[in-house]
């Protein structure tokens, strides 16, 4: 197992431990973006965990804020959040709720009200371009979230502003809430639509970290903003919840945790079972 694979596994373990401790969190939504988060925080992004406001830092916006457990795990592993703070997830008076807030070190935007993160990220990228700063802005959206009209306004505006310093990643797990996306609104094929808007679009396996890094660093044009369609499995890595809509917003119970322990190589004692 390579370095990034070990980190991704550790993040998955942190996600399940944190959710189990707080008896809350959208575990399956976090599991689908683990590899994306791993590549960004442990291979590409520039930041200083001891100085979260460093002006030259790369910015990351988790527009699908319900995947916060993956972000919190990464912020813990990079030194933004202590173990003591992570262990308070969704407990009374904790700064760590089910959706990220700006009061959390390393969090750039309060998200979770879907449809706003991309516009916020666009503003950060536009400010960077106007101020001639060298940072990049990365944003992760859910594909269900892309049903919001505000997202499509941003899709129209980003290429018009030639925001090549903004990299958009869509977590394409094709599930939302309690059903598939196509039962709510048919958006696919996204690639053709977004290319027509002026994006440099790459479609990849969202769990293949080599493919993720390549897509995030390669570009066919210095004028086209980059957009990654990352095909993922909701609940990836946990056999009991992979690609199952009814796991949205649910934490495994004690019986279900038995298969989770096997999947993640955890001991029962680590979770207090």
C-alpha positions in Angstrom: 0.0 0.0 0.0 1.4 3.4 -1.0 1.5 6.5 1.1 -1.7 8.1 -0.2 -3.5 4.8 0.1 -2.5 4.5 3.7 -3.7 8.1 4.3 -7.0 7.4 2.7 -7.5 4.3 4.9 -6.7 6.3 8.0 -9.2 9.0 6.9 -11.9 6.4 6.5 -11.1 5.1 10.0 -11.2 8.6 11.4 -14.6 9.1 9.7 -16.2 6.0 11.2 -14.7 6.6 14.7 -15.8 10.2 14.7 -19.4 9.3 13.6 -19.6 6.5 16.1 -18.5 8.7 18.9 -20.9 11.5 18.0 -23.7 9.2 16.9 -24.2 11.5 14.0 -22.9 12.4 10.5 -23.4 11.5 6.9 -20.9 8.7 6.7 -21.7 7.5 3.1 -21.5 11.0 1.7 -18.0 11.4 3.3 -16.7 8.0 2.1 -17.3 8.9 -1.6 -14.9 11.8 -1.5 -12.0 10.3 0.6 -9.6 9.9 -2.3 -10.3 13.4 -3.6 -9.7 14.9 -0.2 -6.5 12.8 0.2 -5.0 13.9 -3.1 -5.8 17.6 -2.4 -4.6 17.8 1.2 -1.7 15.4 1.0 -0.3 15.8 -2.5 -1.3 19.1 -4.1 -2.6 22.0 -1.9 -0.4 24.6 -0.3 -1.4 25.5 3.3 0.0 26.2 6.8 -2.0 24.5 9.5 -0.3 26.8 12.1 -1.4 29.9 10.1 -4.8 29.1 8.5 -5.1 32.7 7.1 -1.8 32.6 5.2 -2.6 34.8 2.1 -0.9 32.5 -0.4 -2.7 29.3 0.7 -4.7 27.3 -1.7 -8.4 27.5 -0.9 -10.8 24.5 -0.5 -14.5 24.7 -0.5 -16.6 21.6 0.4 -19.9 22.8 -1.2 -21.5 19.4 -0.4 -21.1 20.2 3.3 -22.8 17.0 4.4 -19.6 15.3 3.5 -17.9 17.2 6.4 -16.6 14.1 8.2 -14.0 13.6 5.4 -12.9 17.2 5.7 -12.7 17.1 9.5 -10.6 13.9 9.3 -8.2 15.6 6.8 -8.0 18.8 8.9 -7.2 16.7 12.0 -4.5 14.7 10.1 -2.9 17.9 8.8 -2.8 19.6 12.2 -5.6 22.2 11.8 -7.8 20.3 14.4 -6.6 18.5 17.5 -7.8 15.0 18.4 -9.6 16.6 21.4 -11.6 18.9 19.1 -12.3 16.1 16.6 -13.6 13.9 19.4 -16.3 16.5 20.1 -18.0 16.1 16.7 -21.8 16.8 17.1 -21.6 16.9 20.9 -23.0 19.9 22.9 -21.0 23.2 22.4 -18.7 21.7 19.8 -17.5 23.8 16.8 -17.8 20.6 14.7 -21.4 20.2 13.4 -22.8 18.1 10.6 -21.9 20.9 8.2 -18.6 22.9 8.3 -18.6 26.4 9.6 -16.0 29.2 9.1 -15.2 29.2 12.8 -13.3 25.9 12.3 -9.6 26.4 11.6 -8.9 25.6 7.9 -12.6 25.9 6.8 -13.0 28.7 4.2 -16.8 28.8 4.0 -19.9 27.7 5.9 -21.6 25.2 3.6 -24.3 22.6 3.7 -27.1 24.8 2.3 -26.6 23.3 -1.1 -25.9 25.3 -4.3 -23.8 28.1 -2.8 -20.3 26.7 -2.5 -19.5 27.0 -6.2 -20.4 30.7 -6.4 -18.4 31.4 -3.2 -15.4 29.6 -4.7 -15.8 31.6 -7.9 -15.6 34.7 -5.9 -12.4 33.6 -4.2 -10.9 32.7 -7.6 -11.9 36.0 -9.1 -10.4 37.9 -6.2 -7.2 36.0 -6.6 -7.1 36.8 -10.3 -7.8 40.5 -9.7 -5.2 40.7 -6.9 -2.6 38.8 -9.0 -2.2 36.1 -6.3 -0.9 32.7 -7.2 -3.2 30.5 -5.1 -5.7 28.0 -6.5 -9.3 27.4 -5.4 -10.7 23.9 -5.3 -14.4 23.2 -4.8 -16.2 19.8 -4.4 -19.9 19.6 -5.3 -22.3 16.7 -5.2 -24.0 15.8 -8.4 -27.4 16.0 -6.7 -26.5 19.5 -5.6 -26.0 20.4 -9.3 -29.8 20.5 -9.6 -29.7 23.9 -8.0 -30.1 26.8 -10.4 -27.4 28.9 -8.7 -24.9 26.2 -9.6 -25.7 26.6 -13.3 -25.4 30.4 -13.1 -21.9 29.8 -11.7 -21.2 27.3 -14.5 -22.1 30.0 -17.1 -20.0 32.7 -15.3 -16.7 30.8 -14.5 -15.7 30.3 -18.2 -16.7 33.8 -19.1 -14.3 35.1 -16.5 -11.6 32.7 -17.6 -11.1 31.5 -14.0 -8.3 29.0 -14.7 -7.3 29.3 -11.0 -10.6 27.6 -10.0 -10.8 23.8 -10.2 -14.3 22.3 -9.8 -14.8 18.7 -8.8 -18.2 17.0 -9.0 -18.7 13.9 -6.8 -20.8 11.9 -9.3 -22.2 9.1 -7.1 -25.6 9.4 -8.7 -27.5 9.2 -5.4 -29.1 11.9 -3.3 -31.2 11.7 -0.1 -33.3 8.6 -0.4 -33.2 8.0 -4.2 -31.2 8.2 -7.4 -30.6 11.6 -9.0 -32.5 10.6 -12.2 -35.7 10.2 -10.2 -35.5 13.9 -9.3 -34.0 15.6 -12.3 -32.2 14.2 -15.4 -28.9 16.0 -15.7 -26.7 13.5 -17.5 -24.7 13.6 -19.7 -23.0 16.4 -17.7 -19.7 16.3 -19.7 -21.3 17.5 -23.0 -23.2 20.3 -21.3 -20.3 21.6 -19.4 -17.9 21.4 -22.3 -20.4 23.5 -24.3 -20.3 26.1 -21.5 -16.5 26.4 -22.0 -15.0 24.1 -19.4 -12.0 21.8 -19.8 -13.9 18.6 -18.6 -12.2 15.4 -17.6 -14.3 12.3 -16.5 -12.4 10.0 -14.1 -12.7 7.2 -11.6 -13.0 9.3 -8.4 -11.4 6.6 -6.3 -8.2 6.3 -8.4 -5.8 8.7 -6.9 -3.4 8.7 -9.8 -6.3 9.7 -12.1 -7.4 12.3 -9.7 -4.0 14.0 -9.5 -3.6 13.8 -13.3 -7.0 15.5 -13.9 -6.3 18.2 -11.3 -2.9 19.1 -12.8 -3.4 18.6 -16.5 -5.1 21.2 -18.7 -5.7 21.5 -22.4 -6.0 25.3 -22.3 -4.7 28.2 -20.3 -8.0 29.9 -21.0 -10.5 27.2 -20.0 -11.3 26.5 -16.3 -10.9 22.9 -15.3 -13.8 20.7 -14.2 -13.5 17.1 -13.0 -16.4 14.6 -13.1 -15.3 12.1 -10.5 -17.4 8.9 -10.8 -17.7 7.5 -7.2 -19.6 5.1 -5.1 -21.5 6.6 -2.2 -20.3 4.8 0.9 -17.1 3.5 -0.9 -15.0 1.3 1.3 -17.8 0.0 3.5 -19.5 -3.0 2.0 -22.7 -2.6 4.0 -23.4 0.9 2.5 -21.8 1.1 -0.9 -24.1 2.5 -3.5 -27.2 2.3 -1.2 -29.4 5.4 -1.0 -30.9 4.5 2.3 -27.6 5.1 4.1 -27.8 8.8 3.6 -27.6 10.4 7.0 -27.4 7.2 8.9 -24.6 5.9 11.2 -24.1 2.1 11.5 -25.6 0.5 14.5 -23.7 -2.0 16.7 -24.6 -5.0 14.5 -23.7 -3.2 11.3 -20.4 -2.0 12.8 -19.1 -5.6 12.7 -18.7 -5.5 8.9 -17.3 -2.0 9.1 -14.6 -3.2 11.5 -13.6 -5.9 9.0 -13.6 -3.5 6.0 -11.4 -1.0 7.8 -9.2 -3.4 9.8 -10.3 -1.9 13.1 -10.6 -3.6 16.5 -13.8 -3.6 18.5 -12.0 -2.0 21.4 -11.2 1.0 19.3 -14.9 1.8 19.0 -15.8 0.7 22.5 -17.9 -2.3 21.2 
